[in-house]
Amino acid sequence: MKNMNIKEMIIRSIYALIGVLILAFGVTIMRIGNVGLDPFTSANIALGQLFGLSLGVYQLGVNLGILLLIFLFGRKYIGTGTVINMVLTGFFIDMYTTLFAHLNIMANGLIEQTICLIIGGLFFTFGASFYMSANVGAAPYDSIAPTIVDKTGWDYKKVRMVQDIIFALIGFCFKGPIGIGTFINAFLTGPFIKFWDGKISQPLITKSVEKTMNQ
């Protein structure tokens, strides 16, 4: 976010918001398909239910705690996109879940669950790519591993894997939505995000920002 003026920051923040909307939609599709969610969301749903809180409320609290640590040890990863993601993702998932329930949309049977897994995964990875390509800060959860790597020099992939495994175990122990989608997320999210980055997200956002800034 260095050397970024207010106009560019606003434009990029709008793209980050769009990315979070798309990401949350993908998570919700996988949620109604009952195929398992990413480790962080799974753990937050499980513990939120344990304390009688919605995902949005509980996840916001957890994000605030993580953000404090990131602010102390890795503040370079914090930006407007961090705030957008940490505040809105859980509430957007709650909103979509309520909407789908109102419309009585759910997955019945293996075929529909498979469709939810594929479509949800595509939306989730594209949304993640879009918000990260806006380059206005990472979500608190996504900032944990790089902050640890900066301080220790450890391998990023191993740190992130341990991080995801810990949260997946929390979700599993407290009966969160752990399933095949959780494991697919752990191994395929990165390659899909890189695909969206190169094909759509980064070229579109870069071109849009340059065009707007030149007007």
HELIX and SHEET records of a PDB file:
HELIX    1   1 ILE A    6  ILE A   32  1                                  27    
HELIX    2   2 PRO A   39  LEU A   50  1                                  12    
HELIX    3   3 LEU A   55  PHE A   73  1                                  19    
HELIX    4   4 ARG A   75  TYR A   77  5                                   3    
HELIX    5   5 THR A   80  HIS A  102  1                                  23    
HELIX    6   6 LEU A  110  SER A  133  1                                  24    
HELIX    7   7 PRO A  140  THR A  152  1                                  13    
HELIX    8   8 TYR A  156  CYS A  173  1                                  18    
HELIX    9   9 ILE A  180  TRP A  196  1                                  17    
HELIX   10  10 ASP A  197  SER A  201  3                                   5    
HELIX   11  11 GLN A  202  MET A  213  1                                  12    
END                                                                             
